Amino acid sequence: MRVMPRTRRLLGKRGVTFANALASYPLCCPSRATFLTGQYAHNHDVIDNRPPEGGYEKLDASEYLPIWLKRSGYLTAHIGKYLNDYMEEDGVPPGWDRWFGMVEPAARYFKAKFLDENGELHELGTRPEDYSTDVMTRKAVELISQRGPEDPPFYLSVGYVAPHVGKSQLSGGHCSGKGPEPAPRHLGRFRGRPIPRTPAFNESDVSDKPRVIQKLEPLAGSKLREKTDKYQCRLETLLAVDESVERIVRALREVGELRNTYVIFVSDNGFVQGDHRIEGGKAVPYENSLRIPLLIRGPGVARGAVARDLVSNADIPATVLDIAQAEAGLSVDGTSILDMLARPSELRGRAIPIESYREDGFHGVRTDRYTYVERHTGEVELYDLRADPFQLESVHDDPQYAAAREALAELTAQLEECAGEDCERRPRLELDARRRSGRTDESACSEQVSIALTGADAEAVAEVRLTLAGRSLGPLGRSPREFELDPSSRARVRANVEMIDGRLVTLVADVPACEAG
């Protein structure tokens, strides 16, 4: 996102940026299936990129987002990349009114192939105007510009290839081979920029990691040069996407729809480039793989805010349904974040299941503080992201984290096969704030206020800190906390709660003023 100033200005500064957005299964096809169903991979069953476990054919398209939106009166449109192995002979998928989908096999950046809603195949060439990112944007702008005042509301999905690899049309040198191919106008813009050297890059000691990681050699020599070139080319492909966001926002403004439109910018997965000695890839339980950008602007959305609560890719379709007041035709695992867009500072105590069904797969959970993973090999990883944000040292065997590990293992077991509302594992807590009665008259209202934390999960609380009108009241222990408040004043008490498993939740209680007389 550092190389996308237009997107950050037009969406981030005029909306909410989510600092902790995650892809539950950080892999292309499973994540895109989640965007279409609102379900985690263990429910929609698209668990790989290719058949028989994944790909376009594996998705059940009889009940999914475009169909639900059509039932609610929306015009639906998709432009660009869809699920892996979507072919020309598959035709237009159910539920889409307007369609310009990229078919495989395709070169992706140049010489790409698109199928339209009339079943006509469009084959692009290698001219600068054939660059697929720009072609998709022109189609999106065209669709928006054709709208009239009597047209129904619309849902438009634009799936750019960048910054994915492709089949480059360049011969030799920068961005050639199978690397990402920038638009000609951006070629070489980031040549010479090194892969970020975080503490996790070429991690020196991986003895705490699973055996599959321990076998890896540090990235060096010709392999490092190759990966560095691909990194530079990834950045360069994003420049055309950044320009495209600006063009789409401008088109919405020109037809008078911008103030009434939610614009969501998101990716299907992150990508590891040398971290923990991993040459490149995804579907691993590390932050560069799990974390995805998420920026949203629209009606009622806070401006220039940063939300730190956890959200998952399954929350995106749930939010779209909430915006459109549409009903899902199956059980949706995600939860709408529409309320967060207006109040982005609140923490809801989320726990996001993370999973992979590949050979070195895993099940686990990501909370605000911890990443906990049970590998299919039986190996375990636990990272305290507050103390170790780069996941350099797994503390799964550290006695100090025994209680956290036990709680996270239980949470993983609860979420591994969760469905629908069962995927919402928020702490069952309430903040009770009330005035005590007067010393001599039980009906009198006192300046003494008592605060207590109650609920089924109260014993699983690690720490509580209280604030009153922005003023710190310090920690809250097992016993109720008392303080004085003028009888004529009302106040709002806020509790920032951390659970043993690392979930963070904000609780609020109002203390009323005493009634006059």
NURO-18876 format. One record per residue (C-alpha): z, y, x negated; residue in three letters; residue number from 1. Coordinates in nm, 2 decimals. Each point is the difference from the previous one (the first is absolute). Layout:
// residues N
SITE      pz      py      px  type  seq
SITE       Z       Y       X   ala  NUM
...
END
This chain:
// residues 517
SITE      pz      py      px  type  seq
SITE    0.00    0.00    0.00   met    1
SITE    0.04    0.23   -0.30   arg    2
SITE   -0.38    0.03   -0.02   val    3
SITE   -0.04    0.07    0.38   met    4
SITE    0.11    0.36    0.04   pro    5
SITE   -0.20    0.06    0.33   arg    6
SITE    0.17   -0.30    0.17   thr    7
SITE    0.35    0.11   -0.11   arg    8
SITE   -0.07    0.35    0.11   arg    9
SITE   -0.17   -0.07    0.34   leu   10
SITE    0.22   -0.30    0.10   leu   11
SITE    0.32    0.01   -0.21   gly   12
SITE    0.07    0.37    0.01   lys   13
SITE   -0.09    0.01    0.37   arg   14
SITE    0.17   -0.32    0.09   gly   15
SITE    0.24   -0.27   -0.13   val   16
SITE   -0.03   -0.19   -0.33   thr   17
SITE    0.17   -0.34    0.01   phe   18
SITE    0.16   -0.07   -0.34   ala   19
SITE    0.08   -0.36    0.08   asn   20
SITE   -0.29   -0.15    0.19   ala   21
SITE   -0.06   -0.37   -0.07   leu   22
SITE   -0.26   -0.27    0.05   ala   23
SITE    0.20   -0.31    0.11   ser   24
SITE   -0.27   -0.23   -0.14   tyr   25
SITE   -0.18    0.22   -0.26   pro   26
SITE   -0.34   -0.15    0.01   leu   27
SITE   -0.33    0.13    0.15   cys   28
SITE   -0.08   -0.23    0.29   cys   29
SITE    0.36   -0.09    0.11   pro   30
SITE    0.09    0.37    0.00   ser   31
SITE   -0.31    0.11    0.19   arg   32
SITE    0.08   -0.27    0.26   ala   33
SITE    0.35    0.16    0.03   thr   34
SITE   -0.17    0.34    0.06   phe   35
SITE   -0.19   -0.16    0.29   leu   36
SITE    0.28   -0.20    0.16   thr   37
SITE    0.33    0.16   -0.09   gly   38
SITE    0.12   -0.35   -0.11   gln   39
SITE    0.12   -0.12   -0.34   tyr   40
SITE   -0.22   -0.26   -0.17   ala   41
SITE    0.22   -0.29    0.10   his   42
SITE   -0.09    0.08    0.36   asn   43
SITE   -0.36    0.10   -0.01   his   44
SITE   -0.07   -0.29   -0.24   asp   45
SITE   -0.26    0.18   -0.22   val   46
SITE    0.17   -0.09   -0.32   ile   47
SITE   -0.27    0.03   -0.26   asp   48
SITE   -0.32    0.19   -0.07   asn   49
SITE   -0.24   -0.29    0.05   arg   50
SITE   -0.04   -0.30    0.22   pro   51
SITE    0.15   -0.23    0.10   pro   52
SITE    0.33    0.19   -0.02   glu   53
SITE   -0.14    0.35    0.04   gly   54
SITE   -0.30    0.22    0.05   gly   55
SITE   -0.16    0.14    0.31   tyr   56
SITE   -0.04   -0.34    0.18   glu   57
SITE    0.38   -0.06   -0.02   lys   58
SITE    0.09    0.31    0.21   leu   59
SITE    0.05   -0.06    0.37   asp   60
SITE   -0.19    0.30    0.15   ala   61
SITE    0.07   -0.09    0.36   ser   62
SITE    0.31    0.22    0.00   glu   63
SITE    0.02    0.28   -0.25   tyr   64
SITE    0.02    0.38   -0.04   leu   65
SITE   -0.36    0.11    0.10   pro   66
SITE    0.02   -0.20    0.32   ile   67
SITE    0.34    0.14    0.09   trp   68
SITE   -0.12    0.35   -0.06   leu   69
SITE   -0.31   -0.05    0.21   lys   70
SITE    0.22   -0.12    0.29   arg   71
SITE    0.18    0.33   -0.03   ser   72
SITE   -0.32    0.20    0.03   gly   73
SITE   -0.08    0.07   -0.36   tyr   74
SITE   -0.34   -0.01   -0.17   leu   75
SITE    0.04   -0.21   -0.31   thr   76
SITE   -0.20    0.03   -0.32   ala   77
SITE    0.01   -0.16   -0.35   his   78
SITE   -0.19    0.10   -0.30   ile   79
SITE    0.00   -0.17   -0.34   gly   80
SITE    0.18   -0.30   -0.15   lys   81
SITE    0.14   -0.25    0.24   tyr   82
SITE    0.15   -0.34   -0.07   leu   83
SITE   -0.12   -0.21   -0.29   asn   84
SITE   -0.30   -0.23    0.07   asp   85
SITE   -0.12    0.21    0.30   tyr   86
SITE   -0.37   -0.09    0.01   met   87
SITE   -0.31    0.14    0.18   glu   88
SITE   -0.02   -0.31    0.22   glu   89
SITE    0.35    0.06    0.13   asp   90
SITE   -0.13    0.30    0.20   gly   91
SITE    0.22    0.28    0.13   val   92
SITE    0.37   -0.12    0.03   pro   93
SITE    0.15    0.02    0.35   pro   94
SITE    0.15    0.33    0.12   gly   95
SITE   -0.20    0.25   -0.21   trp   96
SITE   -0.22    0.25    0.19   asp   97
SITE   -0.15    0.15   -0.31   arg   98
SITE   -0.05   -0.21   -0.31   trp   99
SITE   -0.13    0.05   -0.35   phe  100
SITE    0.16   -0.29   -0.19   gly  101
SITE   -0.06   -0.09   -0.36   met  102
SITE   -0.13   -0.36   -0.02   val  103
SITE    0.03   -0.24   -0.29   glu  104
SITE   -0.13   -0.09   -0.25   pro  105
SITE   -0.04    0.37   -0.09   ala  106
SITE    0.01    0.20   -0.32   ala  107
SITE    0.25    0.23    0.18   arg  108
SITE   -0.07    0.34   -0.17   tyr  109
SITE   -0.38   -0.01   -0.03   phe  110
SITE   -0.24   -0.24    0.17   lys  111
SITE    0.26   -0.05    0.27   ala  112
SITE   -0.09   -0.15    0.34   lys  113
SITE    0.13    0.12    0.34   phe  114
SITE   -0.04   -0.15    0.35   leu  115
SITE    0.00    0.25    0.29   asp  116
SITE    0.10   -0.04    0.36   glu  117
SITE   -0.36   -0.08    0.10   asn  118
SITE   -0.02   -0.29   -0.24   gly  119
SITE   -0.23    0.18   -0.25   glu  120
SITE    0.06   -0.05   -0.37   leu  121
SITE    0.00    0.30   -0.23   his  122
SITE   -0.07   -0.08   -0.37   glu  123
SITE    0.08    0.28   -0.24   leu  124
SITE   -0.16    0.07   -0.33   gly  125
SITE    0.11    0.16   -0.33   thr  126
SITE   -0.07    0.36    0.06   arg  127
SITE    0.30    0.24   -0.02   pro  128
SITE   -0.01    0.04    0.38   glu  129
SITE    0.03   -0.38    0.04   asp  130
SITE    0.36    0.00   -0.14   tyr  131
SITE    0.19   -0.19    0.26   ser  132
SITE    0.30    0.22    0.02   thr  133
SITE   -0.22    0.30    0.08   asp  134
SITE   -0.20   -0.21    0.25   val  135
SITE    0.31   -0.10    0.19   met  136
SITE    0.13    0.36    0.00   thr  137
SITE   -0.33    0.13    0.14   arg  138
SITE    0.02   -0.26    0.28   lys  139
SITE    0.36    0.10    0.08   ala  140
SITE   -0.09    0.37    0.01   val  141
SITE   -0.30   -0.08    0.22   glu  142
SITE    0.21   -0.19    0.25   leu  143
SITE    0.26    0.28    0.01   ile  144
SITE   -0.26    0.28    0.03   ser  145
SITE   -0.17   -0.17    0.29   gln  146
SITE    0.31    0.01    0.22   arg  147
SITE    0.00    0.21    0.31   gly  148
SITE    0.29    0.14    0.21   pro  149
SITE   -0.04   -0.28    0.27   glu  150
SITE    0.00   -0.28   -0.25   asp  151
SITE    0.29   -0.25    0.00   pro  152
SITE    0.26    0.01   -0.28   pro  153
SITE   -0.11   -0.19   -0.31   phe  154
SITE    0.14   -0.23   -0.27   tyr  155
SITE   -0.21    0.01   -0.32   leu  156
SITE    0.07   -0.23   -0.29   ser  157
SITE   -0.17    0.08   -0.34   val  158
SITE    0.04   -0.27   -0.27   gly  159
SITE   -0.11    0.12   -0.34   tyr  160
SITE   -0.05   -0.25   -0.28   val  161
SITE    0.15    0.22   -0.27   ala  162
SITE    0.17   -0.06   -0.22   pro  163
SITE   -0.08   -0.37    0.02   his  164
SITE   -0.23   -0.17   -0.25   val  165
SITE   -0.37   -0.06    0.09   gly  166
SITE   -0.33   -0.09   -0.16   lys  167
SITE   -0.08    0.30   -0.20   ser  168
SITE   -0.36    0.11   -0.03   gln  169
SITE    0.07    0.16   -0.34   leu  170
SITE   -0.13   -0.18   -0.30   ser  171
SITE    0.24    0.02   -0.30   gly  172
SITE    0.28    0.24   -0.08   gly  173
SITE    0.25    0.17    0.23   his  174
SITE    0.05   -0.16    0.35   cys  175
SITE   -0.27   -0.27   -0.05   ser  176
SITE    0.03   -0.37    0.08   gly  177
SITE    0.23   -0.09    0.29   lys  178
SITE    0.22    0.31   -0.02   gly  179
SITE    0.03    0.27    0.27   pro  180
SITE   -0.30    0.23    0.00   glu  181
SITE    0.06    0.37    0.05   pro  182
SITE   -0.25    0.24    0.16   ala  183
SITE   -0.24    0.13   -0.26   pro  184
SITE    0.15    0.35    0.03   arg  185
SITE    0.34   -0.14   -0.10   his  186
SITE   -0.10   -0.25   -0.27   leu  187
SITE    0.20    0.06   -0.32   gly  188
SITE    0.25    0.24    0.16   arg  189
SITE    0.30   -0.20   -0.12   phe  190
SITE   -0.15   -0.16   -0.31   arg  191
SITE    0.27   -0.02   -0.27   gly  192
SITE    0.29   -0.01    0.24   arg  193
SITE    0.24   -0.29   -0.09   pro  194
SITE    0.16   -0.24    0.25   ile  195
SITE    0.35    0.15    0.08   pro  196
SITE    0.25   -0.12   -0.25   arg  197
SITE    0.30   -0.06    0.22   thr  198
SITE    0.29   -0.20   -0.14   pro  199
SITE   -0.14   -0.30    0.19   ala  200
SITE   -0.34    0.02   -0.19   phe  201
SITE   -0.03   -0.30   -0.23   asn  202
SITE    0.37   -0.07    0.06   glu  203
SITE    0.15   -0.12   -0.33   ser  204
SITE    0.25   -0.25    0.14   asp  205
SITE   -0.11   -0.21    0.30   val  206
SITE    0.26   -0.28   -0.04   ser  207
SITE    0.15    0.10    0.34   asp  208
SITE   -0.33   -0.04    0.17   lys  209
SITE   -0.15   -0.32    0.16   pro  210
SITE   -0.18   -0.24   -0.23   arg  211
SITE   -0.34    0.12    0.11   val  212
SITE    0.09    0.35   -0.14   ile  213
SITE    0.16   -0.14   -0.31   gln  214
SITE   -0.32   -0.17   -0.11   lys  215
SITE   -0.19    0.34   -0.01   leu  216
SITE   -0.09    0.18   -0.32   glu  217
SITE    0.02    0.38   -0.02   pro  218
SITE   -0.32    0.18    0.09   leu  219
SITE   -0.18    0.10   -0.32   ala  220
SITE   -0.33    0.03   -0.19   gly  221
SITE   -0.33   -0.04    0.19   ser  222
SITE    0.19   -0.11    0.32   lys  223
SITE    0.20    0.32   -0.01   leu  224
SITE   -0.31    0.21   -0.06   arg  225
SITE   -0.18   -0.17    0.30   glu  226
SITE    0.30    0.05    0.23   lys  227
SITE    0.03    0.36   -0.11   thr  228
SITE   -0.36    0.07    0.08   asp  229
SITE    0.04   -0.15    0.35   lys  230
SITE    0.31    0.21    0.05   tyr  231
SITE   -0.20    0.32   -0.08   gln  232
SITE   -0.28   -0.11    0.23   cys  233
SITE    0.25   -0.07    0.28   arg  234
SITE    0.12    0.36   -0.03   leu  235
SITE   -0.36    0.13    0.00   glu  236
SITE   -0.09   -0.19    0.32   thr  237
SITE    0.29    0.17    0.18   leu  238
SITE   -0.15    0.34   -0.06   leu  239
SITE   -0.27   -0.07    0.26   ala  240
SITE    0.26   -0.13    0.24   val  241
SITE    0.20    0.32   -0.05   asp  242
SITE   -0.31    0.21    0.09   glu  243
SITE   -0.06   -0.22    0.30   ser  244
SITE    0.35    0.06    0.14   val  245
SITE   -0.07    0.38   -0.02   glu  246
SITE   -0.34   -0.05    0.18   arg  247
SITE    0.15   -0.20    0.28   ile  248
SITE    0.29    0.25    0.05   val  249
SITE   -0.26    0.28    0.00   arg  250
SITE   -0.21   -0.18    0.26   ala  251
SITE    0.30   -0.05    0.23   leu  252
SITE    0.09    0.37   -0.03   arg  253
SITE   -0.36    0.11    0.08   glu  254
SITE   -0.01   -0.20    0.33   val  255
SITE    0.35    0.13    0.09   gly  256
SITE    0.17   -0.34   -0.03   glu  257
SITE    0.21    0.03   -0.31   leu  258
SITE    0.32    0.13    0.17   arg  259
SITE   -0.02   -0.29    0.25   asn  260
SITE   -0.08   -0.28   -0.25   thr  261
SITE    0.23   -0.21   -0.22   tyr  262
SITE   -0.16   -0.06   -0.35   val  263
SITE    0.15   -0.30   -0.18   ile  264
SITE   -0.08   -0.07   -0.37   phe  265
SITE    0.10   -0.34   -0.13   val  266
SITE   -0.10   -0.28   -0.23   ser  267
SITE    0.02   -0.38    0.05   asp  268
SITE    0.18   -0.08   -0.32   asn  269
SITE    0.11    0.14   -0.34   gly  270
SITE   -0.12   -0.12   -0.34   phe  271
SITE    0.17   -0.12   -0.32   val  272
SITE   -0.17    0.12   -0.33   gln  273
SITE    0.19   -0.14   -0.30   gly  274
SITE    0.35    0.01    0.16   asp  275
SITE    0.21   -0.30   -0.10   his  276
SITE   -0.30   -0.11   -0.21   arg  277
SITE   -0.21   -0.07    0.32   ile  278
SITE   -0.36    0.10   -0.09   glu  279
SITE   -0.09    0.12    0.34   gly  280
SITE    0.05   -0.11    0.36   gly  281
SITE    0.21    0.00    0.31   lys  282
SITE    0.19   -0.25    0.22   ala  283
SITE    0.30    0.02   -0.23   val  284
SITE    0.35    0.12    0.09   pro  285
SITE    0.00    0.30   -0.22   tyr  286
SITE    0.00    0.37    0.10   glu  287
SITE   -0.35    0.08   -0.12   asn  288
SITE   -0.14   -0.28    0.22   ser  289
SITE    0.23    0.05    0.30   leu  290
SITE   -0.01    0.38    0.04   arg  291
SITE   -0.29    0.17    0.17   ile  292
SITE   -0.07    0.37    0.07   pro  293
SITE    0.06    0.12    0.36   leu  294
SITE   -0.06    0.36    0.11   leu  295
SITE   -0.01    0.10    0.37   ile  296
SITE   -0.07    0.33    0.17   arg  297
SITE   -0.03    0.07    0.37   gly  298
SITE    0.16    0.15    0.32   pro  299
SITE    0.37    0.04   -0.04   gly  300
SITE    0.01   -0.13   -0.36   val  301
SITE    0.23    0.18   -0.24   ala  302
SITE   -0.19    0.20   -0.26   arg  303
SITE    0.03   -0.06   -0.37   gly  304
SITE    0.28   -0.25    0.04   ala  305
SITE    0.07   -0.32   -0.20   val  306
SITE    0.14   -0.30    0.19   ala  307
SITE    0.21   -0.24   -0.22   arg  308
SITE    0.06   -0.27    0.26   asp  309
SITE   -0.18   -0.33   -0.04   leu  310
SITE   -0.32   -0.06    0.20   val  311
SITE   -0.24   -0.29   -0.01   ser  312
SITE   -0.37   -0.04    0.07   asn  313
SITE    0.09   -0.18    0.32   ala  314
SITE    0.15    0.33    0.12   asp  315
SITE   -0.34    0.18    0.00   ile  316
SITE   -0.16   -0.18    0.30   pro  317
SITE    0.34    0.02    0.19   ala  318
SITE   -0.01    0.38   -0.06   thr  319
SITE   -0.36    0.03    0.12   val  320
SITE    0.08   -0.19    0.32   leu  321
SITE    0.30    0.23    0.05   asp  322
SITE   -0.23    0.31   -0.05   ile  323
SITE   -0.26   -0.14    0.24   ala  324
SITE    0.25   -0.13    0.25   gln  325
SITE   -0.18   -0.33   -0.02   ala  326
SITE    0.14   -0.35    0.06   glu  327
SITE   -0.04   -0.28   -0.26   ala  328
SITE   -0.13   -0.34    0.12   gly  329
SITE    0.23   -0.19   -0.23   leu  330
SITE    0.34    0.03   -0.17   ser  331
SITE   -0.01    0.28   -0.26   val  332
SITE    0.23   -0.03   -0.30   asp  333
SITE   -0.02    0.36   -0.12   gly  334
SITE    0.19    0.29    0.16   thr  335
SITE   -0.13    0.35    0.09   ser  336
SITE    0.08    0.27   -0.25   ile  337
SITE   -0.10    0.28    0.24   leu  338
SITE    0.36    0.12    0.03   asp  339
SITE    0.02    0.02   -0.38   met  340
SITE   -0.29    0.23   -0.02   leu  341
SITE    0.21    0.27    0.18   ala  342
SITE    0.33   -0.10   -0.18   arg  343
SITE   -0.10   -0.13   -0.34   pro  344
SITE    0.34    0.03   -0.16   ser  345
SITE    0.17   -0.27    0.20   glu  346
SITE    0.05   -0.35   -0.15   leu  347
SITE   -0.01   -0.29    0.25   arg  348
SITE    0.13   -0.29   -0.22   gly  349
SITE   -0.33   -0.18   -0.02   arg  350
SITE   -0.06   -0.33   -0.18   ala  351
SITE   -0.37   -0.09   -0.07   ile  352
SITE   -0.10   -0.36   -0.04   pro  353
SITE   -0.22   -0.06   -0.30   ile  354
SITE   -0.21   -0.31   -0.05   glu  355
SITE   -0.29   -0.17   -0.18   ser  356
SITE   -0.16   -0.33    0.07   tyr  357
SITE   -0.19   -0.03   -0.32   arg  358
SITE    0.07   -0.26   -0.27   glu  359
SITE    0.28    0.21   -0.15   asp  360
SITE    0.10    0.12    0.34   gly  361
SITE    0.34    0.12    0.13   phe  362
SITE    0.22    0.10    0.29   his  363
SITE    0.25    0.28   -0.02   gly  364
SITE    0.11    0.33    0.12   val  365
SITE   -0.01    0.37   -0.11   arg  366
SITE    0.28    0.22    0.11   thr  367
SITE    0.07    0.36   -0.11   asp  368
SITE    0.19   -0.11   -0.31   arg  369
SITE   -0.11   -0.36   -0.07   tyr  370
SITE   -0.31   -0.22   -0.05   thr  371
SITE    0.10   -0.37    0.05   tyr  372
SITE   -0.25   -0.28   -0.04   val  373
SITE    0.00   -0.38    0.03   glu  374
SITE   -0.30   -0.14   -0.17   arg  375
SITE   -0.16   -0.31    0.14   his  376
SITE    0.08   -0.16   -0.33   thr  377
SITE    0.37    0.04    0.08   gly  378
SITE    0.05    0.29   -0.25   glu  379
SITE    0.19    0.31    0.12   val  380
SITE   -0.03    0.37   -0.09   glu  381
SITE    0.23    0.29    0.10   leu  382
SITE   -0.05    0.36   -0.11   tyr  383
SITE    0.23    0.29    0.06   asp  384
SITE   -0.26    0.28    0.04   leu  385
SITE    0.26    0.27   -0.02   arg  386
SITE    0.11   -0.10   -0.35   ala  387
SITE   -0.33   -0.16   -0.10   asp  388
SITE   -0.30    0.16    0.18   pro  389
SITE   -0.25   -0.17   -0.23   phe  390
SITE    0.14   -0.35    0.06   gln  391
SITE    0.06   -0.08   -0.36   leu  392
SITE    0.30   -0.22    0.05   glu  393
SITE    0.06   -0.25    0.28   ser  394
SITE    0.37   -0.02    0.08   val  395
SITE   -0.02   -0.31    0.21   his  396
SITE    0.26   -0.17   -0.23   asp  397
SITE    0.22    0.30   -0.05   asp  398
SITE    0.35   -0.06    0.17   pro  399
SITE    0.02    0.37    0.09   gln  400
SITE   -0.29   -0.05    0.24   tyr  401
SITE    0.12   -0.33    0.15   ala  402
SITE    0.09    0.15    0.34   ala  403
SITE   -0.33    0.19    0.01   ala  404
SITE   -0.20   -0.31   -0.09   arg  405
SITE    0.17   -0.20    0.27   glu  406
SITE   -0.07    0.27    0.26   ala  407
SITE   -0.36    0.04   -0.10   leu  408
SITE   -0.06   -0.38    0.00   ala  409
SITE    0.13   -0.01    0.36   glu  410
SITE   -0.22    0.30    0.09   leu  411
SITE   -0.30   -0.18   -0.15   thr  412
SITE    0.07   -0.31    0.20   ala  413
SITE    0.02    0.21    0.32   gln  414
SITE   -0.33    0.18   -0.07   leu  415
SITE   -0.21   -0.28   -0.15   glu  416
SITE   -0.13   -0.11    0.34   glu  417
SITE    0.10    0.30    0.21   cys  418
SITE   -0.21    0.11    0.29   ala  419
SITE   -0.01    0.32    0.22   gly  420
SITE    0.34    0.17    0.04   glu  421
SITE    0.17   -0.27   -0.22   asp  422
SITE   -0.17    0.17   -0.30   cys  423
SITE    0.22    0.31    0.06   glu  424
SITE    0.32   -0.07   -0.19   arg  425
SITE    0.17    0.33    0.03   arg  426
SITE    0.38    0.01   -0.06   pro  427
SITE    0.20   -0.04    0.32   arg  428
SITE    0.23    0.30   -0.05   leu  429
SITE    0.13    0.30    0.19   glu  430
SITE    0.18    0.31   -0.12   leu  431
SITE    0.29    0.09    0.22   asp  432
SITE    0.13    0.36   -0.02   ala  433
SITE    0.26    0.12    0.25   arg  434
SITE    0.28    0.25    0.04   arg  435
SITE    0.35   -0.13    0.01   arg  436
SITE    0.23    0.09    0.29   ser  437
SITE    0.27    0.27   -0.05   gly  438
SITE    0.34   -0.10   -0.14   arg  439
SITE    0.20    0.07    0.31   thr  440
SITE   -0.27   -0.02    0.27   asp  441
SITE   -0.23   -0.31    0.01   glu  442
SITE   -0.26    0.19    0.20   ser  443
SITE   -0.01    0.30   -0.24   ala  444
SITE   -0.28    0.04   -0.25   cys  445
SITE    0.10    0.02   -0.37   ser  446
SITE   -0.15    0.15   -0.31   glu  447
SITE    0.03   -0.35   -0.16   gln  448
SITE   -0.32   -0.19   -0.01   val  449
SITE   -0.02   -0.38   -0.07   ser  450
SITE   -0.31   -0.16   -0.14   ile  451
SITE   -0.06   -0.38   -0.02   ala  452
SITE   -0.29   -0.23   -0.07   leu  453
SITE   -0.03   -0.29    0.25   thr  454
SITE   -0.24   -0.27    0.09   gly  455
SITE   -0.08   -0.37   -0.08   ala  456
SITE   -0.12    0.09   -0.36   asp  457
SITE    0.29    0.22   -0.09   ala  458
SITE    0.14   -0.27   -0.25   glu  459
SITE   -0.34    0.00   -0.18   ala  460
SITE    0.03    0.37   -0.09   val  461
SITE    0.02    0.09   -0.37   ala  462
SITE    0.05    0.38    0.02   glu  463
SITE    0.01    0.28    0.26   val  464
SITE   -0.01    0.37   -0.08   arg  465
SITE    0.06    0.26    0.26   leu  466
SITE   -0.13    0.36    0.04   thr  467
SITE    0.09    0.26    0.26   leu  468
SITE   -0.24    0.28    0.05   ala  469
SITE   -0.14   -0.07   -0.35   gly  470
SITE    0.35    0.00   -0.15   arg  471
SITE    0.11   -0.32   -0.17   ser  472
SITE    0.31   -0.17    0.14   leu  473
SITE   -0.01   -0.27   -0.26   gly  474
SITE    0.00   -0.38    0.05   pro  475
SITE    0.11   -0.19    0.31   leu  476
SITE    0.20   -0.31   -0.06   gly  477
SITE    0.10   -0.29    0.22   arg  478
SITE    0.26    0.22    0.18   ser  479
SITE   -0.10    0.29    0.23   pro  480
SITE   -0.03    0.34   -0.18   arg  481
SITE    0.16    0.31    0.14   glu  482
SITE   -0.06    0.37   -0.04   phe  483
SITE    0.07    0.32    0.18   glu  484
SITE   -0.25    0.19    0.21   leu  485
SITE    0.07    0.31    0.21   asp  486
SITE    0.04   -0.11    0.36   pro  487
SITE   -0.26    0.25    0.12   ser  488
SITE   -0.26   -0.13   -0.24   ser  489
SITE   -0.25   -0.28    0.04   arg  490
SITE   -0.14   -0.17   -0.31   ala  491
SITE   -0.24   -0.27   -0.10   arg  492
SITE    0.12   -0.26   -0.25   val  493
SITE   -0.26   -0.19   -0.21   arg  494
SITE    0.07   -0.33   -0.18   ala  495
SITE   -0.22   -0.13   -0.28   asn  496
SITE    0.07   -0.37   -0.01   val  497
SITE   -0.10   -0.25   -0.26   glu  498
SITE    0.01   -0.37    0.08   met  499
SITE    0.09   -0.28   -0.25   ile  500
SITE   -0.37   -0.11    0.02   asp  501
SITE   -0.12    0.36   -0.10   gly  502
SITE   -0.11    0.12    0.34   arg  503
SITE    0.07    0.37    0.06   leu  504
SITE    0.06    0.14    0.35   val  505
SITE    0.08    0.34    0.14   thr  506
SITE    0.25    0.01    0.29   leu  507
SITE    0.08    0.32    0.20   val  508
SITE    0.29    0.07    0.24   ala  509
SITE    0.08    0.32    0.18   asp  510
SITE    0.35    0.14    0.03   val  511
SITE    0.04    0.20    0.32   pro  512
SITE    0.19    0.32    0.03   ala  513
SITE    0.32   -0.01    0.21   cys  514
SITE   -0.05    0.11    0.36   glu  515
SITE    0.14    0.34    0.08   ala  516
SITE    0.31    0.02    0.22   gly  517
END
